[in-house]
Amino acid sequence: MAGRLWSRVQRGVDQRRFHSRARVEFEGQRFVSDLLARDPELSARGRLAPFERRVFSQNGEDGVLSEIFNRIGTINESFVEFGCGNGIENNSLYLLHRDWNGLWIDGDQDLVTSIEKSHHSFIEPGQLRVLRSLVTAENIEDIFLANEVPSEPDLISIDIDGNDYWVWQAIEAFRPRVLVVEYNAIWPPEMTWVQSYAPDRGWDGTSHHGAGLGALAKLGKKKGYRLVHCDLSGVNAFFVRDDLAAGHFAEDSSAAAHYQPARYFLSSIVARPRGLGS
């Protein structure tokens, strides 16, 4: 009897937790709806905010990337994501489920080992490769060459909590059609702040990390990329190569036009945690 009573208590606790998360998720969705209604520019012609949708991404990246590729098409459905995390919540797992192929890189061996177990159905047939490596400006192109990354992958996603700017700057022999990179929304768009480079740099848990949007937009322009969106959470910036972007996105590609402030509370609002099953 005690066992049955405990089971009922536990079910009650689990239900309360779920309903609490569901309420928070609902409030987050309402916040976004209100934000879009208050700022018509976010839904103007060519803008991407209305397409934000989360399947496996932390924010609305899944929906934004789907819409970008709807507009510009694909050539090889190949991706590279470094800073892939646990493989359950990132920018390319949804693409993997849509039969894309690619490379995940992370510096945490425990995460890589976990991915090798949980994603074996993608790894075994060669659809996904997973590499444990600390990504630096010095080794990124060697990693690409060693893993036969196409010279024009459809997508590169950078989220390494520190040297993002410097690693993107170092990518010269490869020309992704779309690039997603984390920006530090603490810095307003008119500033071009970048954290100093150190190959072994990691995130110290403070706001002193990465690069502001202004610096990334300036780098993107120099490398031939157009800023087309920043997610409403103020986390990721989306760039499309100049030769592909014309006519598909908002005309104003400035950092000021696309900057979103930090709304990190939107990043973890989900009633049902993501999973892949066994």
C-alpha positions in Angstrom: 0.0 0.0 0.0 2.8 2.4 0.8 4.3 1.7 -2.6 1.0 2.6 -4.3 0.6 5.7 -2.2 4.2 6.9 -3.1 3.5 6.2 -6.8 0.4 8.4 -6.6 2.3 11.2 -4.8 5.1 11.0 -7.4 2.6 11.2 -10.3 1.1 14.2 -8.7 4.5 15.9 -8.3 5.3 15.1 -12.0 2.0 16.5 -13.2 2.4 19.7 -11.2 5.9 20.1 -12.6 4.6 19.6 -16.2 1.7 22.1 -15.7 4.1 24.6 -14.2 6.5 24.3 -17.2 3.5 24.4 -19.6 2.3 27.7 -18.0 5.8 29.2 -18.4 5.9 28.0 -22.0 2.5 29.6 -22.7 3.7 32.9 -21.1 6.8 32.8 -23.3 4.7 32.2 -26.4 2.4 35.1 -25.5 5.4 37.4 -24.9 6.7 36.6 -28.4 3.2 37.2 -29.9 2.9 40.5 -28.1 6.4 41.5 -29.2 5.6 40.8 -32.9 2.3 42.8 -32.6 4.0 45.8 -30.9 6.8 46.0 -33.5 5.5 45.6 -37.0 9.0 46.0 -38.4 9.8 42.5 -37.1 7.2 41.1 -39.5 8.0 43.4 -42.4 8.7 42.0 -45.9 11.8 39.8 -45.9 12.1 39.6 -42.1 12.4 36.2 -40.4 11.0 36.7 -36.8 7.6 35.3 -37.7 9.2 32.0 -38.7 11.0 31.3 -35.5 10.1 27.8 -34.3 11.8 25.4 -32.0 12.0 21.7 -32.7 15.4 20.7 -31.2 17.0 24.2 -31.2 17.4 26.2 -28.0 15.5 29.2 -29.4 13.7 29.6 -32.8 16.7 28.6 -34.9 15.0 25.6 -36.5 12.2 27.6 -38.0 14.5 30.4 -39.1 16.9 28.1 -40.9 14.1 26.2 -42.6 12.8 29.5 -44.0 16.2 30.7 -45.1 16.8 27.5 -47.1 13.2 27.7 -48.4 14.3 31.1 -49.9 17.8 30.3 -51.2 17.7 26.6 -51.7 20.4 24.0 -50.8 23.2 22.5 -52.8 24.5 19.6 -50.6 22.4 19.6 -47.4 25.6 19.5 -45.4 26.3 21.1 -42.0 29.1 21.7 -39.5 28.2 22.6 -36.0 30.8 23.2 -33.3 29.7 23.5 -29.8 27.1 20.9 -30.5 26.4 20.3 -26.8 24.6 17.1 -25.8 23.2 16.6 -29.3 19.6 16.9 -28.1 19.3 20.7 -28.3 21.3 22.4 -31.1 20.9 24.0 -34.5 21.4 21.0 -36.7 19.6 18.0 -35.1 16.4 19.0 -36.9 18.2 19.1 -40.2 19.7 15.7 -39.4 16.1 14.4 -39.0 15.4 15.9 -42.5 18.1 13.7 -44.0 20.9 16.3 -44.0 24.4 15.1 -43.2 27.3 16.7 -41.3 29.9 17.0 -38.6 29.5 17.9 -35.0 32.4 19.1 -32.9 32.6 19.5 -29.2 35.5 19.8 -26.7 33.8 17.9 -24.0 34.6 14.2 -24.2 31.7 13.2 -22.0 29.2 14.9 -24.3 30.8 13.3 -27.4 30.7 9.8 -25.8 27.0 10.4 -24.9 26.2 11.4 -28.5 28.0 8.4 -29.9 25.5 6.2 -27.9 22.3 8.3 -28.4 22.8 9.1 -32.1 24.2 5.7 -33.3 21.4 5.4 -35.8 22.8 8.5 -37.6 26.5 7.8 -37.0 26.5 4.1 -38.1 25.4 4.8 -41.7 27.7 7.8 -42.0 25.1 10.5 -42.0 26.7 12.1 -38.9 30.3 12.3 -37.8 31.1 13.4 -34.2 34.5 14.7 -33.2 36.0 15.6 -29.8 38.2 18.6 -30.4 39.0 22.0 -28.9 38.3 24.3 -31.9 40.8 27.2 -32.4 41.6 29.7 -35.1 44.7 27.7 -35.8 43.1 24.3 -36.3 39.6 24.9 -37.7 40.5 24.5 -41.4 42.7 21.5 -40.7 39.7 19.9 -38.9 37.5 20.6 -41.9 40.0 19.1 -44.3 40.5 16.0 -42.2 36.8 15.4 -42.1 36.1 16.1 -45.8 33.9 19.1 -45.2 32.6 20.5 -48.5 34.1 23.8 -49.6 30.6 25.2 -49.6 28.6 23.5 -46.8 25.0 24.8 -46.7 25.4 25.6 -43.0 28.1 26.3 -40.4 26.9 27.0 -36.8 29.4 28.4 -34.3 28.7 28.3 -30.5 31.9 28.0 -28.5 31.3 30.6 -25.8 34.4 32.7 -26.4 36.4 32.5 -29.6 33.5 32.5 -32.0 34.6 35.7 -33.8 38.2 34.6 -34.2 37.3 31.2 -35.5 35.0 32.6 -38.1 37.6 35.1 -39.1 40.1 32.1 -39.6 37.7 30.2 -42.0 39.0 31.3 -45.4 39.1 28.3 -47.6 35.5 27.3 -46.9 32.5 29.4 -47.9 29.3 28.2 -46.1 26.1 29.5 -47.7 24.6 30.2 -44.3 26.4 30.9 -41.0 24.9 31.1 -37.6 27.0 32.5 -34.7 26.3 33.4 -31.1 26.6 37.1 -30.3 26.9 38.9 -26.9 23.7 41.0 -26.7 25.1 42.9 -23.6 26.9 45.1 -26.1 24.7 47.5 -28.2 24.9 47.1 -32.0 26.9 50.3 -32.6 29.8 48.9 -30.6 32.3 46.5 -32.1 33.5 44.8 -29.0 35.4 41.5 -29.3 36.9 39.4 -26.5 40.6 39.0 -26.8 41.8 35.8 -28.4 43.3 32.9 -26.4 43.3 29.4 -28.0 42.2 27.6 -24.8 39.6 30.2 -23.8 36.4 29.0 -22.2 33.4 30.7 -20.8 33.8 31.9 -17.2 30.1 32.2 -16.7 30.0 36.0 -16.9 28.9 38.5 -19.5 32.6 38.8 -20.7 32.5 36.5 -23.7 32.4 36.3 -27.4 31.7 39.3 -29.5 29.0 42.0 -29.9 26.7 42.0 -32.9 28.4 45.1 -34.3 31.7 43.3 -34.5 30.3 40.2 -36.1 28.3 42.2 -38.7 31.4 44.1 -39.6 33.4 40.8 -40.0 30.5 39.3 -42.0 30.5 42.2 -44.4 34.2 42.0 -44.9 33.9 38.2 -45.7 31.0 38.7 -48.1 28.0 37.9 -45.8 24.8 39.7 -45.1 23.2 39.8 -41.7 19.6 38.7 -42.1 18.3 38.0 -38.6 18.9 37.8 -34.9 16.7 35.5 -32.9 14.2 37.1 -30.5 16.1 35.7 -27.5 19.1 37.8 -28.4 21.4 34.8 -28.8 22.2 34.0 -32.4 22.9 36.0 -35.5 22.2 34.6 -39.0 24.3 35.5 -42.0 23.7 34.6 -45.7 26.4 34.9 -48.4 26.0 38.0 -50.4 25.6 36.2 -53.7 22.6 34.3 -52.4 20.9 36.9 -50.3 19.8 39.5 -52.9 16.0 39.9 -53.1 15.3 37.3 -50.4 15.6 39.2 -47.2 15.1 42.7 -45.7 17.1 45.4 -47.5 18.7 46.8 -44.3 21.3 44.3 -43.1 22.9 46.6 -40.5 23.5 45.5 -36.9 21.2 48.2 -35.7 18.3 46.9 -37.8 18.5 43.3 -36.7 19.8 43.6 -33.1 17.7 41.9 -30.4 18.5 42.5 -26.7 19.2 39.7 -24.3 16.0 37.8 -23.5 17.6 34.7 -22.2 14.4 33.8 -20.3 13.0 32.6 -23.7 15.7 30.1 -24.2 14.7 27.4 -21.8 10.9 27.7 -22.0 9.7 24.2 -23.0 7.1 22.1 -21.2 8.4 18.7 -22.5 12.2 18.3 -22.4 13.6 17.2 -25.8 14.6 13.6 -26.2 15.5 11.0 -28.8 14.2 7.8 -27.1 16.2 4.7 -26.7 
